[in-house]
Amino acid sequence: MKNLIRKIVFYLVTIFAAVTLNFFIPRLMPGDPVQSLINRYQGQISASAMDSLYTMFGLDANTSLWSQYWAYWGQLFHGDLGISFKDFPTPVAQVIGQSLPWTIGLVGVATVISFIIGTLVGILLGWRRGTWAESLIPLTSFFSAVPYFWLALVLITVFGVNLSWLPFSGSYTAGLIPGFNWPFIASVVQHALLPALTIVISSVAGWILGMRNMMITVSSEDYVTVAQAKGLSESSVMFGYAARNAILPQISGFALSLGFVVSGTLVMEQVFTYQGIGFQLLKAVGAKDYPLMQGIFLIITLSVLVANILADVVYALLDPRTRKD
């Protein structure tokens, strides 16, 4: 019970700190969102409208920063993330709602695939040391050190430009009407293949190396030796005893990876012009869109906290020793 209360307090303090930082950090950045809006719509918004825009966005000089801060808390308690400056008058929740499914669908699926492949390969490499397969480890180390954008550019050049096998820009073919129909779904899958391949190749090496090292560590433990002495099958010992304990650190890393799925892969989405949440965040920073930045950062924070809670639950199921508190 004490452990549960301690965790709840920790998460509440984390949320409070995250909301506070989300509010103040964008406002400490150089630039003026109203001036940025006027520049973007040059000739359509007169300079005389600046005072009205400041008042409408709650940024007028007569309203102190602390008053804006407490007003922001009031909005959050009512489920209101505010109005996007760059997409005015579209609510922030609507902008995020339009971009979030694309990021979760692409980055989430790619992260799960890379985790499963990396964990299984790491189990085999760690359990059967000294085989020819270990010669692949330097290759995986190379890919783990390759920047996302460099690998993305290579894949675009090979499969998009030279071979013309796959599209490399956008989320689906222009002109298609979004919906549950085969032409749209096929187009979405085709446009997602190169970004997803970039994520899988870049991240699978880390899962392989981490799982392999843990398998090497636990394979010499007494409980593994006892399981082998009982005459259990190799697969039972490998997965039921060694891998079950070796995977515990991977679970924590995987939970954090799932939490950061919501943030998207900013560079990847920028390179492929993919309309995910990371691409929206980049545009929000450029436009000094405080509400949209705050909303995206808040969603990222909450997703990481939820992922940590799920990791604690899964960790307790796999390791009974963690249930003592």
VOBA-1610 file (N, C-alpha, C; in pm, whole numbers, padded with zeros to 5 digits, always signed):
BEGIN
Met+00083-00121+00000Met+00000+00000+00000Met+00086+00126+00000Lys+00193+00123+00081Lys+00283+00239+00086Lys+00349+00261-00050Asn+00384+00151-00114Asn+00447+00161-00246Asn+00351+00222-00347Leu+00223+00183-00340Leu+00122+00237-00431Leu+00103+00387-00409Ile+00093+00428-00281Ile+00075+00570-00251Ile+00197+00650-00297Arg+00315+00594-00276Arg+00437+00663-00317Arg+00439+00684-00469Lys+00396+00584-00544Lys+00395+00595-00689Lys+00291+00697-00736Ile+00174+00697-00670Ile+00070+00793-00708Ile+00118+00935-00685Val+00181+00959-00569Val+00235+01092-00540Val+00341+01131-00642Phe+00427+01036-00678Phe+00531+01062-00777Phe+00471+01103-00910Tyr+00368+01031-00953Tyr+00307+01062-01083Tyr+00236+01198-01079Leu+00171+01230-00968Leu+00104+01360-00957Leu+00205+01475-00960Val+00315+01458-00890Val+00420+01562-00891Val+00479+01575-01030Thr+00497+01463-01098Thr+00552+01465-01234Thr+00459+01540-01329Ile+00329+01515-01317Ile+00233+01584-01403Ile+00234+01734-01376Phe+00237+01770-01246Phe+00241+01913-01211Phe+00365+01979-01268Ala+00481+01915-01252Ala+00606+01972-01303Ala+00603+01981-01455Ala+00547+01878-01521Ala+00543+01878-01667Ala+00454+01990-01720Val+00338+02008-01659Val+00247+02114-01703Val+00312+02251-01682Thr+00379+02268-01570Thr+00445+02396-01541Thr+00554+02425-01643Leu+00638+02326-01669Leu+00745+02345-01768Leu+00688+02365-01907Asn+00581+02290-01940Asn+00517+02306-02071Asn+00466+02448-02093Phe+00424+02511-01984Phe+00370+02647-01996Phe+00480+02751-02010Phe+00581+02741-01924Phe+00681+02849-01919Phe+00788+02840-02027Ile+00832+02720-02061Ile+00943+02707-02156Ile+00910+02768-02293Pro+00793+02738-02353Pro+00766+02803-02483Pro+00765+02955-02475Arg+00721+03011-02363Arg+00715+03156-02350Arg+00851+03219-02325Leu+00949+03138-02290Leu+01085+03188-02274Leu+01163+03186-02405Met+01104+03122-02507Met+01169+03117-02638Met+01161+03255-02704Pro+01265+03292-02780Pro+01259+03420-02852Pro+01154+03414-02963Gly+01090+03526-02989Gly+00990+03531-03094Gly+00855+03574-03042Asp+00770+03610-03135Asp+00637+03660-03103Asp+00535+03586-03188Pro+00443+03510-03127Pro+00347+03432-03206Pro+00253+03520-03290Val+00216+03635-03237Val+00126+03723-03313Val+00198+03779-03435Gln+00322+03824-03418Gln+00398+03874-03531Gln+00423+03765-03634Ser+00446+03643-03584Ser+00464+03529-03675Ser+00338+03503-03755Leu+00222+03517-03692Leu+00095+03497-03761Leu+00073+03605-03866Ile+00106+03728-03834Ile+00089+03838-03929Ile+00182+03820-04049Asn+00305+03777-04022Asn+00400+03754-04131Asn+00354+03642-04223Arg+00293+03538-04164Arg+00248+03426-04245Arg+00130+03465-04334Tyr+00045+03552-04285Tyr-00070+03598-04362Tyr-00047+03743-04409Gln+00073+03768-04457Gln+00110+03904-04496Gln+00015+03957-04602Gly-00038+04076-04574Gly-00131+04137-04667Gly-00276+04107-04636Gln-00302+04005-04552Gln-00439+03968-04518Gln-00477+04015-04378Ile-00377+04032-04290Ile-00403+04080-04154Ile-00328+04212-04136Ser-00398+04315-04100Ser-00335+04446-04085Ser-00260+04454-03952Ala-00158+04539-03948Ala-00080+04557-03826Ala-00164+04615-03714Ser-00270+04686-03750Ser-00356+04746-03648Ser-00434+04641-03570Ala-00438+04519-03623Ala-00512+04412-03555Ala-00428+04342-03449Met-00305+04385-03430Met-00214+04316-03338Met-00268+04316-03195Asp-00317+04431-03148Asp-00368+04438-03011Asp-00484+04342-02990Ser-00571+04335-03091Ser-00686+04244-03081Ser-00641+04099-03077Leu-00536+04067-03157Leu-00485+03929-03158Leu-00422+03894-03025Tyr-00344+03986-02967Tyr-00283+03961-02837Tyr-00391+03933-02731Thr-00497+04012-02735Thr-00606+03995-02638Thr-00678+03862-02659Met-00703+03830-02787Met-00776+03707-02819Met-00698+03582-02779Phe-00563+03588-02794Phe-00479+03475-02758Phe-00442+03475-02610Gly-00486+03577-02535Gly-00454+03583-02393Gly-00311+03623-02365Leu-00249+03697-02457Leu-00109+03735-02443Leu-00091+03886-02428Asp-00198+03957-02400Asp-00187+04102-02391Asp-00105+04142-02268Ala-00045+04259-02277Ala+00047+04305-02173Ala-00023+04326-02039Asn-00154+04345-02039Asn-00227+04369-01915Asn-00250+04241-01835Thr-00227+04127-01898Thr-00244+03999-01830Thr-00108+03944-01792Ser-00082+03928-01663Ser+00049+03881-01618Ser+00069+03735-01655Leu+00196+03694-01655Leu+00230+03558-01690Leu+00170+03458-01591Trp+00166+03496-01464Trp+00108+03407-01363Trp-00042+03393-01381Ser-00107+03501-01421Ser-00251+03493-01448Ser-00279+03399-01565Gln-00194+03406-01668Gln-00207+03316-01781Gln-00183+03171-01738Tyr-00086+03154-01646Tyr-00053+03020-01598Tyr-00172+02955-01526Trp-00233+03030-01432Trp-00347+02974-01358Trp-00469+02958-01449Ala-00482+03046-01547Ala-00591+03030-01644Ala-00571+02902-01726Tyr-00444+02870-01756Tyr-00414+02749-01831Tyr-00452+02624-01750Trp-00424+02626-01619Trp-00465+02515-01533Trp-00617+02500-01535Gly-00686+02614-01532Gly-00832+02608-01537Gly-00882+02545-01666Gln-00816+02578-01778Gln-00853+02517-01905Gln-00832+02365-01903Leu-00719+02323-01845Leu-00689+02180-01842Leu-00791+02103-01760Phe-00834+02159-01647Phe-00933+02092-01564Phe-01067+02079-01636His-01090+02164-01734His-01212+02155-01814His-01190+02079-01945Gly-01071+02018-01959Gly-01041+01941-02080Gly-01017+02025-02202Asp-00982+02151-02184Asp-00960+02243-02296Asp-00811+02270-02311Leu-00755+02233-02427Leu-00613+02256-02454Leu-00588+02389-02524Gly-00694+02463-02550Gly-00678+02594-02612Gly-00698+02591-02762Ile-00672+02706-02826Ile-00687+02724-02970Ile-00548+02735-03033Ser-00528+02662-03141Ser-00400+02667-03210Ser-00381+02802-03277Phe-00263+02863-03260Phe-00235+02991-03324Phe-00217+02974-03474Lys-00140+02874-03514Lys-00109+02859-03657Lys-00225+02806-03738Asp-00317+02734-03673Asp-00435+02680-03742Asp-00562+02747-03692Phe-00549+02870-03645Phe-00664+02943-03589Phe-00781+02942-03687Pro-00903+02915-03639Pro-00946+02895-03500Pro-00964+02748-03462Thr-00885+02659-03515Thr-00897+02516-03486Thr-00848+02485-03345Pro-00925+02412-03264Pro-00879+02375-03129Pro-00756+02286-03135Val-00671+02298-03033Val-00550+02215-03025Val-00586+02067-03022Ala-00691+02032-02949Ala-00730+01891-02940Ala-00762+01834-03077Gln-00822+01914-03163Gln-00855+01866-03297Gln-00729+01849-03382Val-00634+01942-03371Val-00509+01930-03446Val-00433+01806-03403Ile-00424+01784-03270Ile-00356+01665-03220Ile-00430+01538-03261Gly-00564+01543-03254Gly-00644+01426-03290Gly-00629+01386-03435Gln-00600+01482-03522Gln-00581+01451-03663Gln-00443+01393-03692Ser-00344+01427-03609Ser-00206+01383-03634Ser-00168+01259-03554Leu-00225+01245-03436Leu-00183+01137-03345Leu-00204+00997-03403Pro-00317+00966-03467Pro-00334+00830-03521Pro-00226+00793-03623Trp-00179+00889-03701Trp-00075+00860-03799Trp+00055+00820-03730Thr+00090+00892-03625Thr+00213+00861-03552Thr+00203+00728-03479Ile+00091+00706-03410Ile+00075+00580-03336Ile+00074+00461-03432Gly+00004+00477-03545Gly-00003+00368-03642Gly+00132+00334-03702Leu+00211+00437-03733Leu+00341+00412-03795Leu+00449+00378-03693Val+00477+00472-03602Val+00587+00454-03507Val+00555+00342-03408Gly+00428+00332-03366Gly+00391+00227-03271Gly+00411+00088-03328Val+00360+00065-03447Val+00375-00067-03510Val+00521-00098-03536Ala+00596+00001-03587Ala+00739-00020-03615Ala+00817-00049-03487Thr+00782+00018-03377Thr+00851-00005-03249Thr+00823-00145-03198Val+00698-00190-03206Val+00663-00324-03160Val+00735-00430-03245Ile+00737-00410-03376Ile+00804-00505-03465Ile+00954-00514-03433Ser+01018-00398-03417Ser+01162-00398-03389Ser+01191-00462-03253Phe+01103-00440-03155Phe+01123-00501-03022Phe+01111-00653-03030Ile+01009-00702-03098Ile+00988-00847-03108Ile+01104-00913-03183Ile+01141-00856-03298Ile+01251-00914-03376Ile+01382-00907-03296Gly+01411-00790-03239Gly+01535-00773-03166Gly+01544-00863-03044Thr+01433-00880-02972Thr+01434-00964-02853Thr+01453-01111-02888Leu+01382-01159-02989Leu+01396-01300-03029Leu+01536-01330-03081Val+01588-01242-03165Val+01724-01263-03217Val+01826-01255-03103Gly+01806-01161-03010Gly+01897-01148-02897Gly+01895-01271-02808Ile+01777-01332-02790Ile+01767-01455-02710Ile+01849-01566-02774Leu+01834-01583-02905Leu+01905-01690-02974Leu+02056-01667-02974Leu+02098-01543-02999Leu+02241-01513-03002Leu+02305-01529-02863Gly+02231-01490-02759Gly+02285-01503-02624Gly+02289-01645-02574Trp+02193-01726-02618Trp+02186-01864-02572Trp+02285-01954-02647Arg+02300-01929-02775Arg+02389-02011-02858Arg+02510-01928-02899Arg+02596-01909-02805Arg+02716-01829-02831Arg+02817-01910-02911Gly+02898-01838-02988Gly+03003-01903-03065Gly+02961-01952-03202Thr+02836-01930-03241Thr+02790-01972-03373Thr+02821-01863-03476Trp+02797-01898-03603Trp+02824-01803-03712Trp+02736-01679-03702Ala+02621-01693-03635Ala+02528-01580-03628Ala+02586-01462-03551Glu+02684-01488-03464Glu+02744-01378-03388Glu+02824-01284-03477Ser+02855-01327-03599Ser+02925-01239-03691Ser+02836-01123-03735Leu+02704-01134-03709Leu+02612-01026-03745Leu+02614-00912-03642Ile+02672-00936-03525Ile+02670-00835-03420Ile+02739-00706-03461Pro+02858-00710-03525Pro+02917-00583-03570Pro+02829-00508-03668Leu+02755-00583-03751Leu+02665-00518-03847Leu+02552-00447-03775Thr+02496-00513-03671Thr+02389-00449-03596Thr+02440-00326-03520Ser+02564-00335-03471Ser+02622-00219-03403Ser+02638-00102-03498Phe+02671-00132-03622Phe+02685-00026-03722Phe+02552+00045-03745Phe+02444-00032-03761Phe+02314+00028-03787Phe+02261+00104-03665Ser+02298+00059-03544Ser+02253+00130-03425Ser+02318+00267-03414Ala+02435+00284-03478Ala+02505+00411-03474Ala+02470+00503-03591Val+02395+00452-03687Val+02359+00531-03805Val+02246+00627-03770Pro+02258+00755-03799Pro+02149+00850-03771Pro+02024+00817-03853Tyr+01908+00848-03796Tyr+01781+00823-03864Tyr+01779+00888-04001Phe+01816+01016-04005Phe+01799+01090-04129Phe+01889+01037-04239Trp+02011+00990-04202Trp+02102+00937-04304Trp+02046+00809-04363Leu+01999+00719-04277Leu+01940+00594-04325Leu+01815+00622-04408Ala+01735+00719-04364Ala+01614+00754-04439Ala+01649+00805-04579Leu+01751+00887-04589Leu+01792+00939-04719Leu+01844+00828-04809Val+01916+00731-04752Val+01964+00618-04830Val+01847+00536-04885Leu+01750+00506-04799Leu+01633+00429-04842Leu+01552+00504-04947Ile+01540+00635-04932Ile+01469+00716-05031Ile+01541+00711-05165Thr+01673+00724-05161Thr+01751+00722-05285Thr+01740+00588-05358Val+01750+00479-05280Val+01750+00345-05342Val+01611+00303-05387Phe+01515+00302-05292Phe+01383+00246-05321Phe+01283+00347-05377Gly+01307+00476-05348Gly+01214+00577-05395Gly+01253+00642-05525Val+01382+00676-05538Val+01428+00749-05656Val+01481+00656-05764Asn+01579+00572-05729Asn+01642+00487-05831Asn+01551+00374-05880Leu+01492+00302-05786Leu+01406+00189-05824Leu+01259+00227-05843Ser+01219+00338-05782Ser+01079+00386-05791Ser+00980+00280-05745Trp+01017+00205-05643Trp+00927+00102-05590Trp+00826+00158-05492Leu+00866+00256-05412Leu+00782+00304-05304Leu+00777+00456-05302Pro+00664+00514-05263Pro+00657+00660-05245Pro+00736+00701-05122Phe+00787+00822-05123Phe+00873+00867-05012Phe+00833+01004-04959Ser+00712+01047-04987Ser+00667+01176-04937Ser+00518+01172-04908Gly+00479+01226-04794Gly+00337+01230-04758Gly+00291+01104-04690Ser+00163+01104-04652Ser+00105+00990-04581Ser+00018+00904-04671Tyr-00033+00961-04779Tyr-00112+00887-04876Tyr-00116+00968-05005Thr-00161+00906-05111Thr-00163+00970-05242Thr-00261+01087-05243Ala-00214+01200-05292Ala-00301+01318-05300Ala-00420+01290-05389Gly-00537+01338-05346Gly-00659+01320-05423Gly-00747+01209-05371Leu-00690+01117-05292Leu-00771+01010-05235Leu-00852+01062-05116Ile-00971+01011-05102Ile-01057+01048-04991Ile-01034+00951-04875Pro-00988+01001-04758Pro-00964+00911-04645Pro-01089+00834-04605Gly-01072+00706-04580Gly-01183+00621-04541Gly-01141+00476-04541Phe-01230+00388-04498Phe-01200+00246-04492Phe-01231+00182-04628Asn-01152+00218-04727Asn-01163+00160-04859Asn-01024+00115-04905Trp-01021+00016-04992Trp-00894-00047-05028Trp-00795+00051-05092Pro-00834+00137-05187Pro-00735+00228-05247Pro-00665+00317-05142Phe-00742+00368-05045Phe-00682+00455-04943Phe-00592+00374-04850Ile-00639+00259-04804Ile-00559+00177-04712Ile-00429+00133-04779Ala-00438+00090-04906Ala-00318+00047-04977Ala-00220+00162-04993Ser-00271+00280-05018Ser-00184+00397-05032Ser-00116+00432-04900Val-00190+00423-04790Val-00133+00450-04657Val-00021+00351-04625Val-00043+00224-04654Val+00058+00121-04627Val+00182+00146-04712Gln+00163+00178-04839Gln+00277+00202-04927Gln+00361+00321-04878His+00294+00429-04838His+00366+00547-04791His+00433+00524-04655Ala+00385+00427-04579Ala+00441+00402-04446Ala+00558+00304-04448Leu+00577+00232-04558Leu+00679+00127-04561Leu+00820+00182-04540Leu+00858+00285-04612Leu+00994+00339-04599Leu+01018+00400-04461Pro+00926+00484-04408Pro+00947+00534-04271Pro+00954+00423-04168Ala+00867+00323-04181Ala+00867+00212-04085Ala+00997+00132-04095Leu+01044+00109-04217Leu+01169+00037-04236Leu+01286+00113-04174Thr+01283+00245-04186Thr+01387+00328-04124Thr+01390+00308-03973Ile+01273+00309-03911Ile+01265+00295-03765Ile+01311+00156-03722Val+01265+00052-03792Val+01298-00085-03754Val+01448-00109-03766Ile+01508-00071-03878Ile+01651-00096-03898Ile+01735-00019-03796Ser+01693+00103-03765Ser+01772+00186-03673Ser+01760+00141-03528Ser+01647+00084-03490Ser+01626+00053-03349Ser+01640-00094-03313Val+01631-00185-03411Val+01633-00328-03379Val+01768-00370-03322Ala+01876-00303-03364Ala+02009-00341-03315Ala+02020-00324-03164Gly+01964-00217-03110Gly+01970-00195-02966Gly+01900-00304-02888Trp+01785-00350-02937Trp+01713-00459-02870Trp+01793-00589-02877Ile+01858-00614-02992Ile+01937-00736-03007Ile+02053-00738-02909Leu+02129-00631-02905Leu+02247-00626-02818Leu+02208-00633-02671Gly+02103-00560-02633Gly+02060-00561-02493Gly+02015-00698-02448Met+01933-00765-02530Met+01883-00897-02493Met+01994-01000-02494Arg+02085-00992-02591Arg+02195-01088-02597Arg+02282-01079-02471Asn+02315-00958-02431Asn+02401-00942-02313Asn+02334-00994-02186Met+02203-00970-02174Met+02132-01019-02056Met+02121-01172-02058Met+02103-01230-02177Met+02096-01376-02186Met+02229-01439-02147Ile+02339-01378-02187Ile+02471-01429-02149Ile+02487-01425-01997Thr+02435-01319-01935Thr+02448-01303-01790Thr+02368-01408-01714Val+02241-01427-01753Val+02154-01517-01677Val+02178-01665-01711Ser+02239-01694-01824Ser+02256-01835-01863Ser+02351-01910-01770Ser+02432-01836-01693Ser+02523-01900-01598Ser+02466-01904-01457Glu+02344-01861-01437Glu+02282-01861-01305Glu+02248-02004-01261Asp+02236-02021-01130Asp+02210-02154-01075Asp+02076-02210-01119Tyr+01972-02124-01124Tyr+01839-02177-01157Tyr+01834-02229-01301Val+01918-02176-01389Val+01925-02227-01526Val+01994-02363-01527Thr+02102-02373-01449Thr+02174-02500-01439Thr+02084-02610-01381Val+02007-02576-01279Val+01915-02673-01218Val+01809-02716-01318Ala+01755-02621-01395Ala+01653-02654-01495Ala+01710-02749-01600Gln+01835-02727-01638Gln+01897-02818-01734Gln+01920-02955-01673Ala+01957-02956-01545Ala+01981-03084-01477Ala+01852-03166-01463Lys+01739-03100-01459Lys+01610-03170-01450Lys+01575-03241-01579Gly+01647-03211-01686Gly+01619-03275-01814Gly+01514-03204-01896Leu+01485-03080-01862Leu+01388-03004-01940Leu+01441-02977-02081Ser+01350-02961-02175Ser+01391-02935-02313Ser+01466-02802-02322Glu+01549-02789-02425Glu+01629-02669-02442Glu+01542-02545-02456Ser+01432-02557-02532Ser+01345-02442-02552Ser+01278-02400-02422Ser+01243-02500-02337Ser+01180-02467-02209Ser+01275-02392-02118Val+01400-02436-02115Val+01499-02368-02031Val+01530-02229-02087Met+01544-02222-02219Met+01582-02097-02283Met+01474-01989-02263Phe+01348-02025-02289Phe+01241-01925-02280Phe+01179-01918-02140Gly+01160-02032-02075Gly+01091-02033-01947Gly+01174-01989-01829Tyr+01306-02006-01838Tyr+01393-01970-01726Tyr+01487-01854-01760Ala+01567-01872-01864Ala+01667-01770-01896Ala+01604-01644-01954Ala+01525-01659-02060Ala+01469-01542-02127Ala+01370-01468-02038Arg+01296-01540-01956Arg+01197-01475-01871Arg+01262-01376-01775Asn+01379-01407-01726Asn+01450-01316-01635Asn+01534-01215-01712Ala+01588-01256-01825Ala+01673-01165-01902Ala+01593-01053-01965Ile+01464-01075-01987Ile+01383-00977-02058Ile+01337-00862-01968Leu+01357-00873-01837Leu+01305-00771-01746Leu+01358-00630-01778Pro+01489-00611-01796Pro+01535-00476-01833Pro+01480-00430-01967Gln+01458-00525-02059Gln+01402-00490-02190Gln+01260-00434-02176Ile+01186-00488-02079Ile+01048-00443-02059Ile+01045-00295-02022Ser+01135-00254-01935Ser+01139-00113-01896Ser+01173-00025-02015Gly+01272-00067-02094Gly+01308+00010-02212Gly+01197+00014-02315Phe+01127-00098-02330Phe+01017-00105-02425Phe+00902-00015-02382Ala+00875-00011-02251Ala+00769+00076-02200Ala+00800+00222-02230Leu+00923+00264-02208Leu+00962+00401-02239Leu+00951+00428-02388Ser+00988+00328-02469Ser+00978+00345-02614Ser+00833+00363-02656Leu+00743+00285-02596Leu+00601+00300-02628Leu+00549+00436-02584Gly+00598+00483-02470Gly+00556+00615-02424Gly+00597+00724-02520Phe+00717+00713-02574Phe+00767+00814-02666Phe+00717+00793-02809Val+00640+00686-02831Val+00578+00667-02963Val+00492+00788-02997Val+00423+00841-02896Val+00333+00954-02918Val+00407+01075-02972Ser+00532+01092-02928Ser+00608+01208-02977Ser+00651+01191-03120Gly+00640+01068-03171Gly+00682+01045-03308Gly+00833+01050-03321Thr+00880+01032-03441Thr+01022+01045-03471Thr+01035+01170-03554Leu+01073+01279-03488Leu+01067+01411-03548Leu+01143+01419-03680Val+01269+01372-03679Val+01350+01380-03800Val+01292+01294-03910Met+01246+01173-03875Met+01189+01083-03974Met+01066+01145-04039Glu+00977+01202-03959Glu+00856+01262-04013Glu+00888+01384-04098Gln+00993+01456-04062Gln+01034+01571-04141Gln+01091+01527-04275Val+01175+01424-04275Val+01237+01377-04399Val+01132+01324-04496Phe+01035+01248-04443Phe+00933+01187-04528Phe+00808+01274-04542Thr+00810+01393-04484Thr+00693+01483-04484Thr+00569+01406-04438Tyr+00585+01330-04332Tyr+00476+01248-04280Tyr+00397+01329-04178Gln+00265+01328-04189Gln+00181+01418-04111Gln+00153+01366-03970Gly+00260+01331-03898Gly+00245+01283-03763Gly+00257+01394-03661Ile+00258+01356-03533Ile+00260+01453-03425Ile+00395+01523-03417Gly+00504+01454-03455Gly+00635+01517-03456Gly+00644+01628-03558Phe+00584+01606-03674Phe+00582+01708-03779Phe+00500+01829-03734Gln+00390+01804-03663Gln+00309+01913-03609Gln+00387+01992-03504Leu+00464+01922-03421Leu+00543+01990-03318Leu+00646+02081-03382Leu+00709+02035-03487Leu+00809+02118-03555Leu+00745+02244-03612Lys+00629+02231-03672Lys+00560+02348-03726Lys+00513+02441-03614Ala+00473+02383-03500Ala+00428+02464-03387Ala+00542+02546-03331Val+00661+02488-03324Val+00778+02561-03275Val+00811+02675-03370Gly+00805+02651-03499Gly+00834+02754-03597Gly+00735+02869-03593Ala+00610+02838-03560Ala+00506+02941-03557Ala+00486+02999-03417Lys+00567+02955-03320Lys+00552+02999-03181Lys+00410+02972-03130Asp+00357+02859-03170Asp+00220+02821-03133Asp+00223+02761-02992Tyr+00211+02846-02889Tyr+00220+02802-02751Tyr+00118+02693-02716Pro-00010+02713-02745Pro-00108+02611-02705Pro-00081+02475-02768Leu-00042+02474-02895Leu-00018+02346-02961Leu+00106+02278-02904Met+00212+02354-02878Met+00331+02298-02816Met+00297+02241-02678Gln+00222+02317-02600Gln+00184+02272-02466Gln+00101+02144-02474Gly+00007+02140-02567Gly-00078+02023-02581Gly-00001+01899-02621Ile+00092+01914-02715Ile+00171+01799-02760Ile+00263+01751-02649Phe+00330+01843-02580Phe+00418+01803-02470Phe+00339+01734-02359Leu+00218+01782-02332Leu+00135+01721-02227Leu+00095+01579-02265Ile+00056+01559-02390Ile+00019+01426-02436Ile+00139+01332-02428Ile+00258+01381-02464Ile+00378+01299-02456Ile+00405+01259-02311Thr+00394+01356-02220Thr+00420+01328-02078Thr+00324+01223-02025Leu+00196+01240-02054Leu+00096+01145-02004Leu+00118+01006-02062Ser+00155+01000-02189Ser+00178+00869-02252Ser+00298+00798-02188Val+00403+00872-02154Val+00519+00812-02089Val+00482+00761-01950Leu+00402+00839-01876Leu+00360+00796-01743Leu+00273+00670-01750Val+00180+00667-01844Val+00096+00548-01861Val+00181+00428-01898Ala+00280+00448-01985Ala+00369+00339-02025Ala+00447+00287-01905Asn+00490+00376-01816Asn+00563+00333-01696Asn+00473+00252-01603Ile+00347+00294-01591Ile+00253+00219-01507Ile+00234+00078-01563Leu+00216+00068-01694Leu+00201-00064-01756Leu+00328-00148-01739Ala+00445-00082-01746Ala+00570-00154-01727Ala+00579-00210-01585Asp+00533-00133-01486Asp+00533-00182-01348Asp+00445-00305-01333Val+00328-00302-01400Val+00236-00415-01391Val+00297-00539-01455Val+00352-00523-01576Val+00412-00637-01647Val+00534-00689-01571Tyr+00613-00597-01517Tyr+00732-00635-01439Tyr+00692-00721-01319Ala+00582-00681-01252Ala+00535-00758-01136Ala+00486-00896-01176Leu+00426-00907-01294Leu+00379-01037-01340Leu+00495-01130-01373Leu+00603-01073-01428Leu+00719-01154-01466Leu+00811-01185-01349Asp+00819-01093-01255Asp+00911-01109-01142Asp+00833-01095-01011Pro+00796-01206-00948Pro+00717-01200-00823Pro+00787-01125-00710Arg+00919-01112-00715Arg+00991-01044-00608Arg+00951-00898-00596Thr+00903-00838-00704Thr+00864-00698-00702Thr+00728-00676-00637Arg+00658-00781-00601Arg+00523-00768-00542Arg+00529-00760-00390Lys+00646-00766-00330Lys+00655-00770-00184Lys+00603-00646-00118Asp+00620-00527-00187Asp+00574-00403-00127Asp+00426-00382-00152
//
